[in-house]
Amino acid sequence: MIMTTTSRRFKTVLVLCITGLTTSQSLPSSFPQIYSGAPSGDYSPEWQSYFEVTDPLPNVTFPLTRSFAGNLPVQRAGHPNDTLFFWAFEHQNGSLTSNSSSEPWGIWLNGGPGSSSMAGMFFENGPMHINGDYSMASNTEFSWDTVADYVWIDQPVGIGFSTADEDGYVSGEDQMGTDFLGFLSNLVKVFPSLATRPLHITGESYAGTYIPYILKAYFESPNPPVTIVKIAIGDGSVGSGPEFQDLPAVTVIETYPQLINYDPEVFKYFQEQSHLCGYDVNLTYPQNGTIPTLKYVPSIYDTDSAGSFSSRLQFSKNFKNRSFRSRLLSRFQERSKAEDLRPFAKSTHFRKREERRQDWVRSKRDLTGRANGTIDSRYGCDLLDEFIDYAINFTFPWTLSQPDGGVFDVYNIPDALDPEVPIDASVFLNDNRTRTAIHAPTSKDWVLDFDFTFGALGSGDPSPEPMTFLTDLATNGTANGVGFVFFSGNDDSLIAHRGTEVVIQNTTFGGIQGFTRKPATPWTDDTGDFAGIIHQERNWTYVLFKGAGHLVAATAPKAAKVFLQQFVFGTNTTGLVTGSTVTGGEDPTLAEDVMPGSDPIFYGSLSTESSTIWPEATRAAWSSFIQTETATVTTAPIPTSNAVSSNSGAT
């Protein structure tokens, strides 16, 4: 399995800022609100009428299926105020409250860590969509509750409308998993049929950490409250940070060579850096041996003074959080100004970015002729940040964002809008009419992202990444008939698909390590349009979405719903390996490490005002170059010293 030997850290200022905040003032404490009409006694079907959403919702003028919402305790001893908030929508009238239903149901989780799953509900796969101007639109055509009864859950405790005592936040992922099962125990008391109906737990991003730990707790429970039959993780943080954000850098650049202006010399530079960092791993089908440990080399910015904080508090122990923190920093203009941490972190981050930009300008660091056999000390093996900085400094239209400190949407590469369309559900959710209707707490305001998921540790997850136990989890999954689905958006640069493919090939499931054949089967949406690549083996499924970013259901809603219907809840066998045959066949042009992205890059302010496409001659020259380069490139041995260049200026 891929492990990391050198810890990547938060930016030093973030460590200092979070540490100062948690030691100088108390963590927030919140509690659920009990509204009139609540039954007395333990949870039971009597609570269904209490949790049903019957009051009108502000600005919702279109019909919705029946829904239920509120807080339920996680049953952690000594912490009665530790609850999770849920909002459940019926697939059909009466389907959730039926005592005889055997139909499957689903759960959706967002990640963060610290992100509310209401983000998924209102901006991705729920029945309502909040527009950039705060108006409300129907999304029932693509909502996932049209496939099955679906429950969106804010978790861990304290996230979104979930509540937590001051000292009741989760201490790590094992506690999170135990809490989640405690919550489910109460949920099935209210909706008894859910205990035996097949459960599909789905989520994205940092839910790639949450969901495996939930399944781990499920397998460890002597009497689990539900019946899990499948998990589905989109663009998930299952492996280590370098594995999902830096290892795929060259693949991301090949997918979108616009990032480097289609420059072969710059590509060769990143190709060499990737090799020196050990990121050019060889995937075979089936995988030939365990993929070796990644030896991450930090940049000079990582090592200034953060080491002591990292070792003491284990911030970003497995590299997972720094990339998510970078994502938050690059999208500050979309976030609430109510949280004290962000304005300071924003200005410091932008100042650091400006310092590096000036360094690039002074040194004329266009990277031409830069390949010299050493790792660039200014970035180390942080190749994601490096190609982002390159785009912001040298590539139109990303250069347009320089006055704002440099903005790059790691979620969706072709989207170069600055600023982007706001993603803000706070006005709707914090409206007292909404709170009352959904039985939400009044002891706190809803925020999209919460910085103290792990209490005093902030967002620094102390738990190992799921990759460390994924083979054991897969073994249990095989024994218990639990299916695993991993899906990726081809336009995501934060957790690119190459990292997910490495996770799969480094895991033994059904007695074999990885897939035995390279994914190369096309699949289509319900109108027959090409939607991406599908592959299924031994109850594991991998899907790559064409034209989708990190938020797959937001950027490719039609294909996402078909995927959910057919490959998560359904039994579509396209891409299934049976002996020496593959249902649906294999397309040799798809049996590559890269599925080309779109030609245009879109830019504008708040809305798309224009797009840019490089000249046909430039694209043709690149195509000729990359075909030759990827066909003839050979992997030279990595120097045992992993030498780092001290001269990062131009040659």
GIVENFEN-V388647 format. One record per backbone hydrogen bond with DSSP energy under -0.5 kcal/mol. NH is the residue of the N-H (numbers start at 1). CO is the residue of the C=O. E is the energy in kcal/mol with one decimal. If there is no record, write none. Layout:
# GIVENFEN-V388647
((NH	CO	E) (NH	CO	E))
This chain:
# GIVENFEN-V388647
((3	1	-0.5) (5	294	-1.0) (14	11	-1.1) (15	11	-1.7) (16	12	-2.5) (17	13	-2.9) (18	14	-2.8) (19	15	-2.5) (20	16	-2.7) (21	17	-2.0) (22	18	-2.5) (23	19	-1.5) (24	20	-1.5) (25	21	-1.3) (30	164	-2.7) (35	33	-0.7) (38	35	-1.1) (47	44	-2.3) (48	45	-1.8) (49	46	-0.5) (51	47	-2.5) (52	48	-1.3) (53	67	-2.7) (54	52	-0.9) (60	57	-1.9) (61	59	-1.0) (68	88	-2.4) (69	51	-2.7) (70	86	-1.9) (72	84	-2.2) (74	82	-2.2) (77	75	-0.6) (79	76	-2.1) (82	79	-1.7) (83	81	-1.0) (83	163	-1.5) (84	72	-2.4) (85	154	-0.7) (86	70	-2.7) (87	152	-2.0) (88	68	-3.3) (89	150	-2.9) (90	66	-2.6) (95	92	-2.6) (98	94	-0.9) (105	198	-2.5) (106	149	-2.8) (107	200	-2.1) (108	151	-2.5) (109	202	-1.5) (113	111	-0.5) (114	111	-0.9) (115	111	-2.2) (116	448	-2.3) (119	116	-1.5) (121	117	-1.8) (122	118	-2.6) (123	119	-1.8) (124	120	-1.5) (125	120	-2.0) (126	120	-0.8) (126	121	-0.8) (129	137	-2.8) (130	122	-1.6) (131	129	-0.6) (131	135	-2.8) (134	131	-2.0) (137	129	-2.8) (139	127	-2.8) (142	139	-1.2) (143	139	-1.1) (144	125	-2.6) (146	143	-1.5) (147	144	-1.3) (148	144	-1.3) (149	104	-0.7) (150	89	-2.2) (151	106	-2.0) (152	87	-2.4) (153	108	-1.7) (154	85	-2.6) (155	153	-0.6) (158	83	-0.6) (159	156	-1.8) (162	159	-2.8) (163	83	-0.8) (168	165	-2.1) (170	453	-0.7) (176	172	-1.8) (177	173	-2.5) (178	174	-2.1) (179	175	-2.7) (180	176	-2.3) (181	177	-1.9) (182	178	-2.0) (183	179	-2.5) (184	180	-2.4) (185	181	-2.0) (186	182	-1.2) (187	183	-2.3) (188	184	-2.4) (189	185	-0.5) (190	186	-1.3) (191	187	-2.4) (194	191	-1.9) (195	192	-1.6) (196	193	-1.0) (197	193	-1.5) (199	227	-3.0) (200	105	-2.2) (201	199	-0.5) (201	230	-2.1) (202	107	-3.0) (202	200	-0.6) (203	232	-1.7) (204	109	-1.4) (205	234	-2.4) (207	204	-2.2) (208	205	-2.2) (209	206	-1.9) (210	206	-1.8) (211	207	-2.9) (213	209	-1.4) (214	210	-2.3) (215	211	-2.7) (216	212	-2.3) (217	213	-2.3) (218	214	-2.2) (219	215	-2.5) (220	216	-1.7) (221	217	-1.1) (221	218	-0.6) (224	221	-0.5) (227	194	-0.5) (227	197	-0.6) (228	226	-0.5) (229	199	-2.7) (230	199	-1.4) (231	483	-2.3) (232	201	-2.4) (233	485	-2.8) (234	203	-2.6) (235	487	-2.9) (237	205	-2.2) (238	236	-1.5) (241	318	-2.3) (244	240	-1.9) (245	241	-2.8) (246	241	-0.6) (246	242	-0.9) (247	242	-3.4) (249	246	-1.9) (252	248	-2.6) (253	249	-2.4) (254	250	-2.5) (255	251	-2.1) (256	252	-2.4) (257	254	-0.6) (259	256	-2.0) (260	257	-1.5) (261	258	-1.7) (262	257	-2.7) (263	260	-1.4) (264	262	-0.7) (267	263	-2.1) (268	264	-2.4) (269	265	-1.7) (270	266	-2.2) (271	267	-2.7) (272	268	-2.3) (273	269	-2.6) (274	270	-2.6) (275	271	-1.8) (276	272	-2.8) (277	273	-1.9) (278	275	-1.4) (279	274	-2.9) (280	274	-0.6) (281	279	-2.0) (283	281	-0.7) (284	282	-0.5) (286	515	-0.6) (287	513	-1.4) (289	287	-1.2) (294	3	-1.6) (296	294	-1.0) (298	296	-0.6) (300	377	-1.9) (302	299	-0.6) (303	299	-1.1) (310	306	-2.5) (311	307	-2.5) (312	308	-1.9) (313	309	-2.7) (314	310	-1.6) (317	314	-1.2) (319	316	-2.1) (323	319	-0.8) (324	320	-1.0) (325	321	-3.1) (326	322	-2.8) (327	323	-2.1) (328	324	-2.2) (329	325	-2.5) (330	326	-2.0) (331	328	-1.3) (332	329	-1.0) (334	331	-1.8) (335	332	-1.8) (340	338	-0.5) (342	339	-0.6) (343	339	-0.6) (344	340	-0.7) (345	341	-2.1) (346	342	-3.2) (347	343	-2.1) (348	344	-2.2) (349	345	-2.8) (350	346	-2.8) (351	347	-2.1) (352	348	-2.5) (353	349	-2.6) (354	350	-2.7) (355	351	-2.5) (356	352	-2.4) (357	353	-2.5) (358	354	-2.8) (359	355	-2.0) (360	356	-2.3) (361	357	-2.4) (362	358	-3.1) (363	359	-2.1) (364	360	-0.6) (364	361	-0.9) (365	360	-2.7) (366	364	-2.4) (370	367	-2.1) (372	370	-0.5) (375	643	-2.2) (377	645	-1.0) (379	376	-1.2) (380	376	-3.2) (381	297	-3.2) (382	379	-2.3) (383	381	-1.9) (386	382	-1.5) (387	383	-2.4) (388	384	-1.9) (389	385	-2.7) (390	386	-2.2) (391	387	-2.1) (392	388	-2.4) (393	389	-1.9) (394	390	-2.5) (395	391	-2.0) (396	394	-0.6) (398	395	-0.7) (399	395	-1.3) (400	397	-1.6) (401	398	-1.7) (402	399	-1.6) (404	401	-1.5) (405	402	-2.3) (406	401	-2.1) (409	415	-0.5) (410	408	-1.2) (412	409	-0.8) (413	491	-2.4) (415	412	-1.9) (416	414	-1.0) (416	602	-2.9) (418	419	-0.5) (418	604	-2.8) (424	422	-0.6) (429	425	-2.7) (430	426	-2.5) (431	428	-0.8) (434	431	-0.7) (435	431	-2.6) (436	432	-2.2) (437	433	-1.9) (438	434	-2.5) (439	435	-0.5) (439	436	-0.9) (440	435	-2.4) (443	31	-0.6) (450	114	-1.8) (454	458	-3.1) (455	452	-1.8) (457	454	-1.7) (458	455	-2.3) (460	457	-2.1) (461	459	-1.1) (467	238	-1.9) (468	465	-2.1) (469	466	-2.1) (470	466	-0.6) (470	467	-0.6) (473	469	-2.3) (474	470	-3.0) (475	471	-2.3) (476	472	-2.1) (477	473	-2.5) (478	474	-2.7) (479	475	-2.1) (480	476	-1.8) (481	477	-0.7) (481	478	-0.7) (482	477	-2.6) (483	229	-2.7) (483	481	-0.6) (484	539	-2.1) (485	231	-1.9) (486	541	-2.7) (487	233	-2.5) (488	543	-2.4) (490	545	-2.3) (491	548	-3.4) (492	489	-1.6) (493	410	-2.4) (494	410	-1.3) (496	244	-1.0) (499	496	-1.2) (500	496	-0.9) (501	497	-2.3) (502	498	-1.9) (503	499	-2.0) (504	500	-2.2) (505	501	-2.4) (506	502	-1.2) (507	504	-1.5) (509	507	-0.6) (509	512	-2.3) (512	509	-1.4) (514	507	-2.7) (514	512	-0.6) (521	534	-0.8) (522	520	-0.6) (523	532	-1.7) (525	529	-2.2) (528	525	-1.8) (531	523	-2.9) (532	523	-1.1) (533	544	-2.0) (534	521	-2.8) (535	542	-2.0) (536	575	-2.6) (537	540	-2.7) (540	537	-2.2) (541	484	-2.5) (542	535	-2.8) (543	486	-2.2) (544	533	-2.5) (545	488	-3.2) (545	543	-0.5) (546	531	-2.9) (548	545	-0.8) (550	411	-2.9) (552	550	-1.3) (554	551	-0.9) (555	551	-2.1) (556	552	-2.7) (560	556	-2.5) (561	557	-2.0) (562	558	-1.8) (563	559	-2.7) (564	560	-2.3) (565	561	-2.6) (566	562	-2.9) (567	563	-2.6) (568	563	-1.1) (568	564	-0.6) (569	564	-2.9) (570	564	-0.5) (572	566	-2.1) (575	583	-3.5) (576	573	-2.5) (577	536	-2.5) (578	576	-0.6) (578	581	-2.8) (581	578	-2.0) (583	576	-2.4) (585	582	-2.5) (587	520	-3.4) (588	586	-0.7) (590	587	-2.2) (591	587	-0.7) (591	588	-0.7) (592	590	-1.5) (596	594	-0.6) (597	255	-2.1) (601	612	-1.8) (602	414	-2.8) (603	610	-2.3) (606	419	-3.1) (606	604	-0.6) (607	605	-0.8) (609	603	-2.1) (610	603	-1.9) (612	601	-2.1) (619	615	-2.1) (620	616	-2.5) (621	617	-2.4) (622	618	-2.1) (623	619	-2.3) (624	620	-2.2) (625	621	-2.3) (626	622	-3.2) (627	623	-1.9) (628	624	-1.6) (629	625	-3.1) (630	626	-2.6) (631	627	-1.0) (632	628	-1.8) (633	629	-1.7) (636	634	-0.8) (642	639	-1.5) (645	375	-2.8) (648	646	-0.8) (650	363	-0.6))
